[in-house]
Amino acid sequence: MYFAYLLACFAPVLVVRRGILLLTFGAAATAIVVRAIQEERRTRAQVGAPYDEYCRDVKRLLPFLW
């Protein structure tokens, strides 16, 4: 879901190609990454070992990379 948010935030940068949109994409991407990390920490604290097993199989934000 977070990857879809990143794509949606990047779409205006591709269409309009203005520098300010690249800056706002950077800010949005930073916020999304921070949010994903925070949510992962909370879920790990609540669920424990089963969530660790899930994290080994599923990437955090970018499919097949991270």
C-alpha positions in Angstrom: 0.0 0.0 0.0 2.8 2.4 0.8 4.4 1.7 -2.6 1.1 2.8 -4.2 1.2 6.0 -2.2 4.7 6.7 -3.5 3.6 6.1 -7.1 0.6 8.4 -6.6 2.9 11.1 -5.2 5.3 10.8 -8.0 2.7 11.0 -10.8 2.5 14.8 -10.8 6.3 15.0 -11.0 6.2 13.0 -14.2 3.3 14.9 -15.8 4.1 18.5 -14.9 7.9 18.4 -14.4 8.4 21.3 -12.1 11.0 21.5 -9.4 8.6 22.3 -6.6 6.8 19.1 -7.2 10.0 17.1 -6.9 10.6 18.8 -3.5 7.0 18.0 -2.4 7.5 14.4 -3.6 10.7 14.2 -1.5 8.8 15.4 1.6 6.0 13.0 1.0 8.3 10.1 0.4 10.2 10.9 3.6 6.9 11.0 5.5 5.8 7.7 4.0 9.1 5.9 4.9 9.0 7.2 8.4 5.4 6.1 8.8 6.2 2.6 7.5 9.0 2.2 9.9 6.9 3.4 12.8 4.1 1.1 11.9 6.5 -1.8 11.6 7.9 -1.2 15.1 4.4 -0.9 16.6 3.2 -4.1 14.9 6.4 -6.0 15.9 5.8 -4.9 19.6 2.1 -6.1 19.4 2.5 -9.3 17.5 6.0 -10.5 18.1 7.6 -13.5 16.5 4.9 -14.2 13.9 5.4 -10.7 12.5 9.2 -11.3 12.3 8.5 -14.3 10.2 6.1 -12.3 8.0 8.8 -9.6 7.5 11.3 -12.1 6.3 9.0 -13.0 3.4 7.5 -9.6 2.6 9.5 -6.4 1.7 8.7 -3.2 3.7 8.2 -0.6 1.0 9.7 -1.3 -2.4 8.7 -4.7 -3.9 11.7 -7.0 -4.1 14.1 -4.4 -2.7 13.3 -3.0 0.7 
